[in-house]
Amino acid sequence: MANDFDFGFTAVDEVPSEAPVQPAAPSIDEDKILDKLAELERKILNADNSGMVNEHRALIETDVSTKLRDVEDLVLPLLYNLQKNPEKEYIHWPNRTAIIDTQIEKIKAVTRYYERI
């Protein structure tokens, strides 16, 4: 039972003569590290990223075009309906607040997509 609580240490009056030797710290060649960093910096600065930039640009243009078409699909029907019957002076539009609010929310869902991310 006494061995159940043996943590491997003992109390002593003085430091044992066989004190553990600390391993030597690895030597760091700062010049080598600086050379490697400079080499990486040159590679990064001289890399040809034009392909990635062009691909990113194409993706953005496609996304913007799609969003603009979506907005057109939401706005143009309203304008076409308002354009009908130009000879009539008045437009009867009951419950327009709810209808307009719904359309506004649809437009915001398209145009403010990135604000939700």
C-alpha positions in Angstrom: 0.0 0.0 0.0 2.9 2.4 0.7 4.1 2.2 -2.9 0.7 3.4 -4.2 1.7 7.0 -3.3 5.4 6.9 -4.5 5.9 9.8 -6.9 9.6 9.1 -7.4 11.1 11.9 -5.3 12.8 12.0 -1.9 13.6 14.9 0.5 17.4 15.6 0.9 19.5 18.1 2.8 21.7 19.0 -0.1 21.8 18.8 -3.9 22.7 15.3 -5.0 26.1 15.1 -6.7 24.5 13.5 -9.8 22.4 16.5 -10.7 20.8 16.1 -14.2 22.7 17.8 -17.0 20.8 20.3 -19.0 21.0 19.7 -22.7 22.8 22.4 -24.7 20.6 24.8 -26.6 20.7 24.1 -30.3 22.9 26.7 -32.1 20.9 29.0 -34.3 22.6 30.2 -37.4 20.9 33.6 -37.8 22.5 34.3 -41.2 21.1 31.1 -42.6 17.6 32.0 -41.4 17.8 35.5 -42.8 19.0 34.1 -46.1 16.1 31.7 -46.2 13.6 34.5 -45.4 15.1 36.7 -48.1 14.8 33.9 -50.6 11.2 33.3 -49.7 10.5 37.0 -50.0 12.0 37.1 -53.5 9.9 34.1 -54.5 6.7 35.7 -53.3 7.5 39.1 -54.8 8.5 37.7 -58.2 5.7 35.2 -58.4 3.4 35.5 -61.4 -0.1 35.9 -59.9 -1.7 37.3 -63.0 -3.5 34.0 -63.6 -5.1 34.0 -60.2 -5.9 37.7 -60.5 -7.6 37.2 -63.8 -9.5 34.2 -62.5 -10.7 36.1 -59.5 -11.7 39.0 -61.7 -13.8 36.7 -63.9 -15.5 35.2 -60.9 -16.4 38.6 -59.5 -17.7 39.8 -62.9 -19.9 36.6 -63.2 -21.2 37.1 -59.7 -22.0 40.8 -60.3 -23.7 40.0 -63.6 -25.8 37.4 -62.0 -26.8 39.7 -59.1 -27.7 42.5 -61.6 -29.9 40.1 -63.6 -31.6 39.1 -60.3 -32.3 42.7 -59.5 -33.6 43.3 -63.0 -36.0 40.4 -62.6 -37.3 42.0 -59.4 -37.6 45.6 -60.6 -38.5 45.4 -64.3 -41.9 43.6 -63.8 -43.0 46.5 -61.6 -41.9 49.1 -64.2 -43.6 47.1 -67.1 -46.8 46.9 -65.1 -46.7 50.7 -64.4 -46.1 51.3 -68.1 -49.3 49.4 -69.1 -52.3 51.5 -70.1 -50.6 54.9 -70.4 -53.8 56.5 -71.4 -55.2 56.0 -67.9 -54.4 58.7 -65.6 -54.7 56.9 -62.3 -53.4 53.7 -60.9 -55.5 51.7 -58.4 -53.0 49.8 -56.1 -54.6 48.5 -52.9 -52.4 46.9 -50.3 -49.3 48.3 -52.0 -47.3 48.7 -48.8 -47.1 45.0 -48.1 -46.4 44.2 -51.7 -43.7 46.9 -51.9 -42.1 45.8 -48.6 -41.9 42.2 -49.9 -40.2 43.3 -53.1 -37.8 45.5 -51.1 -36.8 42.6 -49.0 -36.2 40.5 -52.1 -34.0 43.2 -53.6 -32.0 43.5 -50.3 -31.5 39.8 -50.2 -29.7 40.0 -53.6 -27.8 43.3 -53.2 -26.8 42.8 -49.5 -25.7 39.2 -49.8 -22.1 39.9 -48.6 -23.3 41.8 -45.5 -24.8 38.6 -44.2 -21.6 36.6 -44.5 
